[in-house]
Amino acid sequence: MEFDSNFNDEHFDESVGVREILEKYLIHFKWFILSILVFGVLFFIKLHYEVPMYNVSASILIKEQQRGNSIANLTAFEDLGLFASGDNSLENEMQILKSRKLNSITVEELKLNIRYFIEDSPFDTEQFPNFPIILNFKSDSSTVKNISSKFEIIIISKDKFKFIDFDKNSYVVKLFKEDFSANLGNKERSDKRIINISLNNDFGEDLIGKKVKVKISSVNETIDSYIGRLEIEPVDEILSNVLKITMDNEVIPKGIAFINNLIEQYNADGIIDKNLIAQSTTNFLDERLLLISKELKAIETMAYQYKSNRGMVGVNAGASNIYLQSSSIAESETLVVNTQLTLVNYMLEELNKSNLTDPLPGNIGLSDPSIIDMIGKYNNLVLQRNRILKSSTTKNPLITNIDSQLNILKNNLKASFKTLRSSAQIQLDGLTRQRGQISSKISSVPKHEKELKEIVRQQETKNALYLFLLQKREESIISNAVSIEKAKIIDEAYSNGRKISPKKMTNYIGAIILGLLIPFLIIYIKDLLDVKVHDERDIKKLRIPYIGDIPLVTSKKNLFVSEGDNSNVAEAFRFIRTNINFMLDRKDVGKTVFITSTLSKEGKTFTAINLASSLAISGKKTLLIAMDVRAPKINKYLDLEEMLGVTNYIKNNGLAVEDIIGSNSKLENLHIINSGDIPPNPVELLMSNRVQEIFDYAKDNYEYIIVDTAPVGMVTDTIQISNYADLTIYVVKANFIDKRMLHIPKKLHKEQKLHNMAILINGSDYTKGAYGYGYGYGNKKKKPWYKKII
């Protein structure tokens, strides 16, 4: 079975990647713990001083209005959404309950814009409804509504108190119930008012010495606050007309009082709407009764005068009684038709003068059920329109839709009334002809009896109409007298007394989340903005062999390895020394290793000196050559005397290689060739054949040749002589060089301009963790506990 190395490499890379991400944050676990503790303390203080909130709720049932039978064509339009149902829409009722009108009445009745607190710890205690003191204004109530202020009262005795204004710089001792001028403004805006303050005797002597804080908010601001906290939602939108009203409040009795009062105002507003139609009908009937009463009196006077002038006692005797009985039936039917015709004319007149805000008279005795149903629909739409306008404007799309429906209904009613009038007129004409035929048969009736009968007939017609309208008026008055509330209270406002905020568990979970999130974000953002090379992970994408890394040296003492050195730096160079042997060809002498970097100050000279020293300590005969002729540093680092070097040898043909080789007093196997004098033309100088002579001599006489070269990112000196190298160690300084500069070694490796290239990272900080561990060797000095915490 063939082993799938690619799959396992990818799987390994993924597991290492996840571990590296976790380690990047876990290495800062102390900061996470500290952050959680800090936020925990902050949230504990917040919980201690935050005023608790309680939930208050109530349930009401919205009663449905009764509807008549719908006519078929309007029902069809209603199904299409063109005409609203006569029933109360739950959404509309919810908007009415949250309307500014009802809430403003509730706020003003309960005086919720004035709050009284007794100073206490950890927070002041608000008093409601039993206030410790009562504040009274001696000014116009409309101006008081706009006051926003706060002041303090210190109770000295049952008779005296000290008044402290908003800026706490006015101390006035006053008597209770005594009028005085108080500045309720501040330094920027003075607002003097005549007020008096009364002490609530229910508190007794408990208030003496206490401080009472009074906070006054404008009425509009208070209304906005309560509307914002008020929540109204149906229990079940489809199967139920029950609404649940809830709100959160700091004081349970205040929340209960607010919701209960709001329901009262809602019911009162509904009763006003209901009585509006009844009152409109009553007013209409009163006008007609007054008119008919005058006409009836005129006819009765006429009949009386007719009888008196002719000495008539009875009119029903005679031979024409049989015909008169038939005439009476026809007259009775005519009376009914005349009544309907009169009512139709009255309603047409009312329709022509009414506007969209006025309901039509209700049940006044019309015989056509379809017209009665349309009037009911019209009045329901008018009431719905008026309710919506309490918290909206005429530009509301709902109002526009209702206006359109009302205009259509109004036109339909006019057409229906005209049709009914035509029908009644035809019926009346038929009855008139019938009465004419009967009248011709009783032509033998004496003339005076016939004339009196006509007067009596008119009297009976008016009298019947009068009695009919009087009956309807009484029905309307009785309907108006019965006040049926729109909402039935299922559960009055109540609270279970449990705090809904602040919630301890939620706050502490929030503290833990924030405690973890803040350090995470800081580390994440820092890592996101970080463009420096830190460890081996940052150079993996270069696909250049990695030879090792050198730990960060924090002290300037003992920079270079020495014999018997067991430090982390010495161990690192031993590790690199071993890796060099694997990367070089197996030859005994002349192994040439170039040390370079992208920029200066990346530690290439430090690396060259220590690598040469480590090789010399291991018994290998080593030559250290300073080929960075532009900025020589080996002499300075090793504190050597000035001597001839590479540039001197190249320029002076009389010098031999042996003349420029110096020794190290501390390491017997380490010899050094200095860079020499700084030349004006380094590139041309390094192109000399004398350079090859130096390397030929070195390879013949030394096992290892370590060459400190110039940075390749700044000059081309190193590339000029790279053909002499068996191995090129490219030094990258951790936490110093920008990752974007790594394209330089990548390009050099791809184009093979540096022979047998390998990357070495200098200055790795193992306390920040590449993989969470260092070399683990050498003498480690134990840190004091306080330094470990820091």
Beta strands, then each sheet from edge to edge (+ up, - down):
strand 1: 53-62
strand 2: 114-118
strand 3: 125-127
strand 4: 133-137
strand 5: 149-155
strand 6: 160-164
strand 7: 171-175
strand 8: 180-183
strand 9: 192-199
strand 10: 211-216
strand 11: 231-234
strand 12: 242-249
strand 13: 487-494
strand 14: 499-501
strand 15: 546-551
strand 16: 591-597
strand 17: 622-626
strand 18: 661-663
strand 19: 670-673
strand 20: 704-708
strand 21: 727-733
strand 22: 757-764
sheet 1: 11+ 12- 1+ 13-
sheet 2: 11+ 12- 1+ 14-
sheet 3: 3+ 2- 10+ 5- 6+ 7-
sheet 4: 4+ 9- 8+
sheet 5: 15+ 22+ 21+ 16+ 20+ 17+ 19+ 18-
end
